[in-house]
Amino acid sequence: MARALITLLLLLATTSSYAEKRPEAFRTIDKLFAAMSKFDHQKMRSTVTDSFILLEHGEIWTIDDLVKVVKPSGYTRTNYFSIINYEQQGDLLTINYWNKANFTQKGASEEVIWLESAVLAKVEGDWLLAQMHSTRLPAGKTPDKVNFIEQRL
């Protein structure tokens, strides 16, 4: 019985640390969302390949489409992520994660959550986003048992 309990605890500890571990390529995703938070269109463009596409809640966007919706305004955006899983095969990485943004403006705040996946490719030594898929959750719906971590940059 004690052996089974120890095995279960080790399995849980391994699963938790895996979910929190970020692959090197995730820094590119961090950079994209940090650039979005700062309305820095040039930095946004620097995180993607020439053929980048974003499947955004039922629509197909290019980086130009994404840049058009990220307009300077009076809100502050704070980003949080929770990695579900990832797999790297050479110079390609696929990753699935939760993305939460808190938008604050004039004392009011709104939380938006997306379920996202991304494909990143190593191009001339740099990890770049080749594709993203993003599904926005309905307002007020928060996924169970997800540990969001504030963006690190």
Disulfide bonds with the S-S distance in Angstrom:
none
